[in-house]
Amino acid sequence: MGERGFDVIVIGAGHAGCEAALAASRMGCKTILITTNLDHPALMACNPSLGGPGKGHLIKEIDALGGIMGVNADRHVLQMRKLNTSKGPAVQALRAQIDKHAYQRGMKGFLEKESLLTLREGAVKEILVEGEEVRGVVTRQGSTYLCRTVVLAAGVYLHSEIFLGHNHYPGGPANQNPSDELASNLVSLGFAVERFKTGTPPRVYRRSINFAGLSPVAGEPDTGSFSYATEKREFKQLPCYQTYTNEKTHKLILDNINYAPIYSGLIKGKGPRYCPSIEDKVVRFVHRERHPIFIEPESEETEEMYLQGVSTGLPEELQYAFLRTVPGLENVVITRPAYAIEYDFFPPTQLKATLETKKVKGLFFAGQINGTTGYEEAAAQGLLAGINAALQCRGEPPFILERTEAYIGVLIDDLITKGVTEPYRIFTSRCEYRLLLRHDNADLRLTEKGYRLGLIGQECYELFKEKKKLLEEEKNKLKNIRLIPSQQVNEALAKIGSVPLTRPQTLAELLKRPEVGYNDLVHILGEEGEFSPSRDVEIISEVETQIKYEGYIAKQENSVKQLTRLESRVIPPDFSYDGLANLSTEARQKLKAIKPRTLGQASRIDGVTPADISFLALHLEKRRRSGTKQACNIPDIQE
């Protein structure tokens, strides 16, 4: 194909672009990653942290499929914690402070090691399209690169504009140049475009903070890791600190609210609901006496600290003024002022489940261009887009994760089916089957898929198979060892607040008691018991969860079977909804716009009612029986 001929072109080296480029090249495709700055791959332009409920689940799934985010994160942890440990396993997740500079260097190292991946600094200004099929790209520097597929992961740089008070100018995160020509090119290709807003807090010198009296937020030992490939070890645990705004802070902000671009009318785009600016918090929650601020390290290589909780678009002099009303920040020195950004995104209902655009064959969108927010959401999309771009080049069927299989499936299904009215963030509450899709069983759900795709190496796969074997052996052991009631057993049970044993029970049955943990079994059996406990923390945790929640898991698995019956019934892509008089007007319009892949996806479109689905199912079944072109195998929905 020559120097400038490639299978896959990836535009943008953010978290989405890096995952896409690595996946495509590792799957045997000649790939080029074009970015405006090769020194800033996987830039953490905002919070230098990864994980949390939902987001941490995505990282574990990315890792289980063979992505790189988890591996790289584990190598550059500044602090690690496990969240929601007092709650059930479905919502527990890891969260880590990351050394942002080391993380970037680590990511560049992974990119440079791939023999089929070319890195090129440049700014793409045009995507070449012939006959509704992608052909290549043209850069601002005058170079043309031909290809079979393109993954566009342009982040928030499309027609991006920075705001500080009434001052505003073209620019993206870290004051990099916007991609205005590329944004205009996409509009000329016929894509619908909208605007969102984001922002970042100020960075300050560590030495200008008075830590006396601030509340430290410590990390935790023995949390586990993001990647299943990471050897068990103790992570660094640099402290974070917490302080609070106060009434003086709030009054100063409210007195100057006309300088905030979202309230002066300069910014029209909607910002992320779950990460509002400090001025938005003060206005919306007027009765709150204080708001938390977390002071977090950005890197071991710098004195700069990140102030989580005070994202703002106020001018720099007002940033100084309100920060210096906060305990510990009375003499703070800002190194980089906060700013707000407004940018173009392209409504994701214009995409297929593969993240390929419906309008242009071979063109995939991934990351914040689709209206999402967050590094993890971007990386997950990049991985799936890169996989599907490679599969298309190889002439193989697409790779689609259903919402019953992974949080990645939930994320993509929400985007392409429901669209977005505000920057989309993943949460455990968005997942109907979260007890099945836990952060600790992502490998059991997805590693086989990653191996078949060629993204999981043989050595890692053998370790995975060994873990599965040990897991089954441990479960069988607990189900086969029976415990006979005795004074010793009942005394041991009493010590942990459990009722006496009145009949023989297996260890698995005993473990279902809420107050009985795996490690209690040895004490209950006594030193001479036949039970030989596992020493593997991951095995213990997974076995305990599977046994304790067996009934609930079975219920969710039955629900999945019901949904799968609808998801397995494909609606032909050229199916016509015109002339179906019994469909509501709203349903017909949305079905025509979104073109759902299955009856299950159709049922999740806002405005499509159960009555619409019933009629559609009956119509498609009638077509199937008559053998028409629009035939579709639809189940009897009354079953």
Secondary structure as UniProt FT lines:
FT   TURN            3..4
FT   STRAND          5..11
FT   HELIX           15..26
FT   TURN            27..28
FT   STRAND          31..35
FT   TURN            38..39
FT   TURN            41..42
FT   STRAND          49..51
FT   TURN            53..54
FT   HELIX           55..65
FT   HELIX           69..75
FT   STRAND          77..83
FT   TURN            85..86
FT   HELIX           89..91
FT   STRAND          93..98
FT   HELIX           100..113
FT   TURN            115..116
FT   STRAND          117..121
FT   STRAND          124..130
FT   TURN            131..132
FT   STRAND          133..139
FT   TURN            140..141
FT   STRAND          144..152
FT   TURN            155..156
FT   TURN            158..159
FT   STRAND          161..164
FT   TURN            165..166
FT   STRAND          167..170
FT   HELIX           173..175
FT   HELIX           180..188
FT   TURN            189..190
FT   STRAND          194..200
FT   STRAND          203..205
FT   HELIX           206..208
FT   TURN            212..213
FT   STRAND          215..217
FT   TURN            228..229
FT   STRAND          240..244
FT   HELIX           247..255
FT   HELIX           257..259
FT   HELIX           261..264
FT   TURN            273..274
FT   HELIX           278..284
FT   TURN            285..287
FT   STRAND          292..297
FT   TURN            300..301
FT   STRAND          304..308
FT   HELIX           316..323
FT   TURN            324..325
FT   TURN            327..328
FT   TURN            330..331
FT   STRAND          334..336
FT   STRAND          339..345
FT   HELIX           348..350
FT   TURN            353..354
FT   STRAND          356..357
FT   STRAND          363..365
FT   HELIX           368..370
FT   HELIX           375..393
FT   TURN            394..395
FT   TURN            403..405
FT   HELIX           407..418
FT   HELIX           428..430
FT   TURN            432..436
FT   HELIX           439..441
FT   HELIX           442..453
FT   HELIX           458..480
FT   STRAND          482..483
FT   HELIX           487..495
FT   TURN            496..497
FT   STRAND          505..506
FT   HELIX           507..511
FT   TURN            514..515
FT   TURN            518..519
FT   HELIX           520..525
FT   TURN            527..528
FT   HELIX           537..548
FT   HELIX           550..567
FT   TURN            573..574
FT   TURN            578..579
FT   TURN            581..582
FT   HELIX           585..594
FT   HELIX           599..603
FT   TURN            606..607
FT   HELIX           610..626
FT   TURN            629..630
FT   TURN            637..638
//
